[in-house]
Amino acid sequence: MPKFKTLDDLPADLTGEVALVRVDLNLPMKDGSATDVTRVEAVKPTILELAGRGAKVLLLAHFGRPGGQRHATMSTSMVIGDVERVLGKEVMFIPEIAGPVVAQAVKTILRPGDVALLENTRFWPGEEKNDPALAKAIAAHGTLYVNDAFSAAHRAHASTEGLAHHLPAYAGRSMEAELKALDTALGSPEQPVAAVVGGAKVSTKLAVLENLVGRVQHLIIGGGMANTFLAARGVNVGKSLCEHDLAPTVARIMDEADHAGCTVHLPYDVVVAKEFAAHPASVRVCNVHEVAEDEMILDVGPTATEALADVLKTCRTLVWNGPLGAFETPPFEAATVALARTAAALTLEGSLTSVAGGGDTVSALAQAGVTGDFSYVSTAGGAFLEWMEGRVLPGVAALEA
């Protein structure tokens, strides 16, 4: 586990301190207000704890992709109402991230325990370039830096990585929980470990698969990716989504898994249809060797799903990224929902530590009604994927003591 400082390493009384806190407030919007405030809920404990201990709290966040220019529709002021509602307290908006406007607000307007939201960090070209001069200018207004945005930790930007070199740096409560959960799942997990990796294409998760075969005992392949694995084994997958050109790569991954003592689980019965639509007329379950030329595989079959549930019962740790089938379209959610419920039940009885992440995965677990039953569900997309690839995340590395 990497060593990093948390809020527990700060004095109980933070009166006189100014905390620059990097948060993720890149919220989905509709008609001027957020449709999902999960990210604000995630950083609420850190913000309220720092404010409650007497610090002046300055929130740093990006919003959209303005490309280094000011855009009225991408100002962080768009989300300030949602932030105030979740925090249950007033938040001041400061239309800059550095300079005299920020200095004056900190010195003469904000009182100990007050919270202010700075402008979109990406309005400044130096943010995404990790410009040391910009990081230094922002740091001039704070006495300590807290990163509570794991979802932005895979980017080496001025507000996610650069600031940690100018001020004492700490992980916020959300970041701390995420890093502990990830370490439990792949850093120093209880074995045997299973990984569920699904999704449409093998090509987008090659690095994930290559990293996992050496670290887990069971690799469960689902989604369109399973079709590519089946095809590489000589199975005719009909008109299923499949990357036939990746057969040699898949063969190499299977070979590496074999040498590492990792069992790769592929479906042996599947749910097929002649058209990809909700409740199509031609849905049937068949053996993988019985897929017709005009059919496509859209989910893992019930027998294989039951066998996968039995595999999870032998494991102590589970990492999950990606659905087993086309879960957004009924009836092709059955395998994902069934296996998610098995994992949740095993977690609740204490025999399995389950960590899941990625946008589709979060949606699928919500659909199965088990989000709260997994040990940890990460809302980070790119950062979670890069962690599964075994890559160093700049925003995390910068916090290491």
C-alpha positions in Angstrom: 0.0 0.0 0.0 1.5 3.4 -0.9 2.1 5.6 2.0 0.2 8.9 1.9 -1.0 11.4 4.5 -4.7 11.8 5.3 -6.8 14.3 7.2 -5.9 12.3 10.4 -2.3 13.7 10.0 -3.5 17.3 10.3 -4.0 19.1 13.7 -7.5 19.0 15.1 -7.8 22.8 15.0 -7.2 24.1 11.5 -8.2 27.8 12.3 -5.8 30.0 10.3 -5.3 27.3 7.6 -6.5 27.6 4.0 -7.2 24.2 2.4 -7.0 24.0 -1.4 -9.2 20.9 -2.1 -9.3 19.3 -5.5 -12.7 17.7 -6.0 -14.6 16.3 -9.0 -17.7 18.4 -9.8 -17.9 17.5 -13.4 -21.6 16.7 -13.0 -24.1 15.6 -15.7 -26.5 18.6 -16.3 -30.0 19.1 -17.7 -31.8 22.4 -17.8 -29.3 24.1 -15.6 -29.1 21.7 -12.8 -27.3 18.4 -12.1 -29.1 15.1 -12.8 -26.7 13.2 -10.5 -24.9 14.6 -7.5 -23.0 11.4 -6.5 -19.7 13.2 -6.9 -20.7 16.0 -4.6 -21.9 13.4 -2.0 -18.5 11.7 -2.3 -16.5 14.8 -1.3 -19.0 16.1 1.2 -17.3 14.5 4.3 -13.9 16.0 3.4 -15.3 19.5 2.8 -17.4 19.5 6.0 -14.6 18.0 8.1 -12.1 20.7 7.0 -14.6 23.5 7.5 -15.7 22.1 10.8 -12.1 22.1 12.0 -11.9 25.8 11.2 -10.1 25.9 7.8 -11.1 28.2 5.0 -11.9 25.7 2.2 -11.2 26.6 -1.4 -12.6 24.0 -3.9 -10.8 23.4 -7.2 -12.6 21.6 -9.9 -12.9 21.2 -13.7 -16.2 21.3 -15.6 -16.4 20.0 -19.2 -13.7 20.5 -21.8 -13.3 24.2 -22.4 -9.8 23.7 -23.9 -8.0 26.5 -22.0 -10.6 29.2 -22.7 -13.5 30.7 -20.7 -17.0 29.5 -21.7 -20.0 30.8 -19.8 -21.8 27.4 -20.0 -18.8 25.6 -18.5 -18.3 27.8 -15.4 -18.2 25.9 -12.2 -20.8 28.5 -11.0 -23.3 26.3 -12.9 -23.0 23.7 -10.1 -22.8 25.9 -7.0 -26.5 25.5 -6.2 -26.1 21.7 -6.3 -23.0 21.8 -4.1 -24.8 24.1 -1.5 -27.8 21.7 -1.4 -25.6 18.7 -0.8 -23.3 20.4 1.8 -26.2 22.1 3.5 -24.2 25.3 3.7 -23.5 28.5 1.7 -20.7 28.4 -0.8 -19.0 31.5 -2.2 -18.1 31.6 -5.9 -14.7 33.1 -6.9 -14.4 33.7 -10.6 -10.6 33.1 -10.7 -8.2 30.3 -9.5 -5.3 32.6 -8.6 -4.3 36.2 -8.3 -5.6 39.3 -6.4 -9.3 38.4 -6.6 -8.7 35.1 -4.8 -6.2 36.7 -2.4 -8.7 39.4 -1.4 -11.5 36.8 -0.9 -9.3 34.7 1.3 -8.0 37.6 3.3 -11.1 39.8 3.8 -14.3 37.9 3.0 -13.9 34.2 4.0 -14.1 33.4 7.7 -12.8 30.2 9.3 -15.1 27.4 8.3 -16.3 29.0 5.1 -16.3 27.3 1.8 -15.6 28.9 -1.6 -15.7 27.3 -5.1 -13.1 28.6 -7.6 -13.6 28.9 -11.3 -13.2 26.0 -13.7 -9.5 25.1 -13.6 -9.5 24.2 -17.3 -10.2 27.8 -18.3 -6.5 28.2 -17.9 -4.3 26.5 -20.6 -1.6 25.8 -17.9 -4.0 23.4 -16.0 -3.9 20.5 -18.5 -0.2 21.2 -19.3 0.6 20.9 -15.6 2.4 24.3 -15.8 4.5 24.7 -12.7 4.0 28.5 -12.8 0.2 28.1 -12.6 0.5 25.5 -9.8 2.7 27.9 -7.9 0.2 30.8 -8.4 -2.7 28.7 -7.1 -0.6 27.3 -4.2 0.1 30.9 -3.1 -3.4 31.1 -1.7 -3.3 28.0 0.4 -1.4 26.5 3.3 -2.3 22.9 2.6 -3.5 20.8 -0.4 -6.1 18.0 -0.2 -6.8 15.8 -3.2 -10.2 14.2 -3.0 -10.7 13.5 -6.8 -9.6 10.0 -7.5 -11.6 10.2 -10.8 -9.1 12.8 -12.0 -6.0 11.2 -10.5 -4.9 9.6 -13.8 -4.3 13.1 -15.3 -1.1 15.0 -14.4 -2.7 18.5 -14.3 -1.7 21.5 -12.2 -4.6 21.0 -9.8 -4.3 17.2 -9.6 -0.5 16.7 -9.5 1.4 20.0 -9.6 -0.1 21.5 -6.4 1.2 18.6 -4.3 4.8 19.8 -5.0 4.1 23.3 -3.6 2.1 22.5 -0.4 1.9 19.8 2.3 -0.4 17.2 0.5 -3.1 15.0 1.9 -5.7 12.5 0.6 -9.3 13.5 1.3 -11.7 11.0 2.8 -13.1 9.8 -0.6 -9.6 9.4 -2.1 -8.5 7.6 1.1 -11.4 5.1 0.9 -10.8 4.5 -2.8 -7.1 3.8 -2.4 -7.7 1.5 0.5 -10.4 -0.4 -1.4 -8.2 -0.7 -4.5 -5.3 -2.0 -2.4 -7.6 -4.6 -0.8 -8.7 -5.7 -4.3 -5.4 -5.9 -6.2 -2.6 -4.5 -4.1 -2.6 -7.0 -1.3 -5.8 -9.0 -1.8 -7.0 -12.1 0.0 -6.7 -15.0 -2.5 -8.2 -16.6 -4.5 -9.1 -13.4 -6.5 -11.6 -13.3 -9.4 -11.9 -10.5 -12.0 -15.0 -10.0 -14.1 -14.0 -8.1 -17.3 -16.7 -7.3 -19.7 -17.6 -4.7 -22.4 -17.8 -4.5 -26.1 -14.2 -4.7 -27.3 -11.1 -6.6 -26.3 -9.0 -3.8 -27.9 -10.1 -1.2 -25.3 -9.1 -3.5 -22.4 -6.0 -5.3 -23.6 -3.7 -3.7 -21.0 -6.3 -4.6 -18.3 -6.3 -8.3 -19.3 -2.5 -8.4 -19.6 -2.1 -7.0 -16.1 -4.8 -9.2 -14.5 -3.7 -12.6 -15.8 -0.6 -12.4 -13.6 -2.6 -11.2 -10.5 -5.8 -13.1 -10.3 -6.7 -16.8 -10.1 -10.0 -16.5 -12.1 -10.6 -14.2 -15.1 -14.2 -14.1 -16.1 -14.7 -12.7 -19.6 -18.1 -11.3 -20.6 -19.8 -9.0 -23.1 -18.6 -8.7 -26.7 -15.1 -9.4 -25.5 -16.2 -13.0 -24.8 -17.1 -13.4 -28.5 -13.6 -12.5 -29.5 -12.1 -15.0 -27.1 -14.5 -17.7 -28.3 -13.7 -17.0 -32.0 -10.0 -17.2 -31.2 -10.7 -20.7 -29.9 -12.4 -21.7 -33.2 -16.0 -21.1 -32.2 -18.3 -19.8 -34.9 -20.0 -16.7 -33.3 -22.3 -16.0 -36.2 -22.9 -12.2 -36.7 -21.9 -11.4 -33.1 -19.8 -8.3 -32.3 -16.3 -9.7 -32.6 -12.7 -8.5 -33.3 -11.5 -11.4 -35.4 -8.2 -9.7 -36.1 -7.2 -10.0 -32.4 -7.1 -13.8 -32.4 -3.3 -14.0 -32.0 -3.4 -11.4 -29.2 -6.1 -13.4 -27.4 -4.2 -16.6 -27.9 -1.2 -15.0 -26.2 -3.2 -13.7 -23.3 -4.7 -17.3 -22.8 -1.2 -18.7 -22.9 0.1 -16.1 -20.3 -2.9 -17.0 -18.1 -2.1 -20.7 -18.4 1.5 -20.1 -17.3 0.4 -17.9 -14.4 -2.1 -20.4 -13.1 -5.0 -18.2 -13.9 -8.2 -19.9 -15.2 -10.0 -17.9 -18.0 -13.8 -18.5 -17.8 -15.7 -18.2 -21.1 -19.4 -18.9 -21.5 -20.4 -22.4 -22.8 -24.1 -21.6 -23.2 -25.2 -18.2 -24.5 -28.3 -16.2 -25.2 -28.7 -15.4 -28.9 -31.0 -13.4 -31.1 -31.3 -12.6 -34.8 -31.7 -8.9 -34.1 -30.4 -6.6 -31.4 -33.5 -5.1 -29.9 -35.5 -5.2 -26.7 -37.5 -8.5 -26.4 -36.8 -9.7 -30.0 -39.0 -12.5 -31.2 -36.1 -14.9 -31.9 -34.3 -15.1 -28.4 -33.0 -18.6 -27.5 -30.4 -20.2 -25.3 -27.9 -22.5 -26.9 -24.5 -24.1 -26.6 -21.7 -21.9 -27.9 -21.1 -24.4 -30.7 -24.7 -24.1 -31.9 -24.8 -20.3 -32.8 -26.3 -20.0 -36.3 -24.8 -17.7 -39.0 -27.6 -15.2 -38.7 -27.6 -15.0 -34.9 -25.6 -12.9 -32.4 -24.6 -13.6 -28.9 -26.0 -11.0 -26.5 -25.7 -12.5 -23.1 -24.1 -15.4 -21.1 -26.5 -18.3 -20.7 -28.1 -19.5 -17.4 -25.9 -22.6 -17.0 -22.7 -20.8 -17.4 -23.9 -18.0 -15.1 -24.6 -20.6 -12.4 -21.1 -22.0 -12.9 -19.6 -18.5 -12.5 -21.6 -18.1 -9.3 -20.0 -21.3 -8.0 -16.5 -19.9 -8.9 -17.2 -16.7 -6.9 -18.2 -18.9 -3.9 -14.6 -20.3 -3.9 -13.0 -16.8 -4.0 -12.2 -14.2 -1.3 -11.8 -11.1 -3.5 -13.6 -9.9 -6.6 -12.7 -7.0 -9.0 -15.5 -6.2 -11.5 -15.3 -3.9 -14.6 -17.9 -4.3 -17.4 -21.2 -6.2 -17.9 -21.5 -9.8 -19.0 -24.1 -9.0 -21.7 -26.0 -6.2 -23.5 -27.5 -5.3 -20.1 -29.2 -2.1 -21.1 -31.5 -4.1 -23.4 -33.9 -6.7 -21.9 -33.8 -9.6 -21.7 -29.9 -9.5 -22.1 -29.3 -8.2 -18.5 -30.0 -11.6 -16.9 -26.5 -12.9 -16.5 -25.0 -9.5 -15.2 -27.9 -9.1 -12.7 -27.7 -12.7 -11.5 -23.9 -12.7 -11.0 -24.0 -9.2 -9.4 -26.6 -10.5 -6.9 -24.5 -13.5 -6.1 -21.4 -11.3 -5.5 -23.5 -9.0 -3.3 -24.9 -11.9 -1.2 -21.4 -13.3 -0.7 -20.2 -9.9 0.3 -23.0 -9.4 2.8 -22.2 -12.8 4.4 -18.6 -11.7 4.8 -16.9 -14.3 2.5 -16.1 -12.0 -0.4 -14.5 -8.5 -0.7 -16.0 -7.0 -3.9 -14.7 -3.9 -5.6 -16.3 -2.6 -8.8 -15.9 0.4 -11.1 -16.5 2.0 -14.4 -19.6 3.7 -15.8 -21.3 0.7 -17.3 -20.5 -1.4 -14.3 -22.0 1.2 -11.9 -25.2 1.3 -14.0 -25.4 -2.5 -14.2 -25.0 -2.9 -10.4 -27.7 -0.2 -9.9 -30.0 -2.1 -12.2 -29.4 -5.3 -10.1 -30.2 -3.2 -7.0 -26.9 -4.2 -5.3 -24.7 -1.0 -5.4 -24.8 -0.6 -1.6 -24.0 -4.3 -1.0 -20.6 -4.4 -2.7 -17.6 -3.6 -0.5 -16.7 -0.6 -2.7 -18.1 0.8 -6.0 -15.8 3.3 -7.7 -17.5 6.0 -9.8 -14.2 6.8 -11.5 -14.1 5.7 -15.2 -10.7 6.3 -16.8 -8.8 6.3 -13.5 -10.3 3.0 -12.4 -9.4 1.5 -15.8 -5.8 2.7 -15.6 -5.5 1.4 -12.1 -6.7 -2.0 -13.4 -4.0 -1.8 -16.1 -1.4 -1.5 -13.3 -0.4 2.0 -14.3 0.9 4.7 -11.9 -1.7 7.4 -11.4 0.1 10.8 -11.3 -2.5 12.4 -8.8 -2.0 9.4 -6.4 1.8 9.2 -6.8 2.1 13.0 -6.0 0.5 12.3 -2.6 2.9 9.6 -1.6 4.8 10.5 1.5 
